[in-house]
């Protein structure tokens, strides 16, 4: 996928596209120093990372909400969401949680260079005090059973969780349902024929 298809899919302004180019350049540069993403995925970054991450903004009403992104790593989906929120002039408190100090340094550097308003928390999501998220997201962080556990602790009552998953999503879903009761929706991914977005609302322990 080229840049133009990404722009068309998410209706992004030219100024924001320039921001994504700068983000791409920073990621390529830093990826040579610390392991942020697989190098071969940078060839198709517009689809593999930017569209895959950005598509979740279509499934939430973020205005005035507290959005927590778990295991943000290289900024997917967190930094992509930050750029899209600003592009759409949506006022949303965005928090990125990342355990690795070097990855946090990278996140803060991109935030500084792109002049984004985002909080970065360098800590372990499993031991943090509840973050009371209206929206909780994760991509390539952990299997669904663990994400439900995290959501149970950090999701505000009535909040929504959105998890980007690959072709093994059904196996993960079946496993999680052995331990938890939860309401969920499954949406096809825009970036991958085998990818899914799993939306989770009510969560109860079995």
ABEGO torsion letter per residue (X at the ends): XBAAAAAAAAGBBAAAAAAAAAAAAAAAAAAAABBABBAAAAAAAAAAAAAAAAAAAAABBABGBBBBBBGAEAGOAAAAAAAAAAAAGBBBBBBBBBABAAAAAAAAAAAAAAGBBBBBBBBBAAABBBAGBABBBBBGABBAAAAAAAAAAABBBGBBBBBBBBAAAAAAAAAAAAABBBBBBBBBBAABAABBBBBBBBBBBX
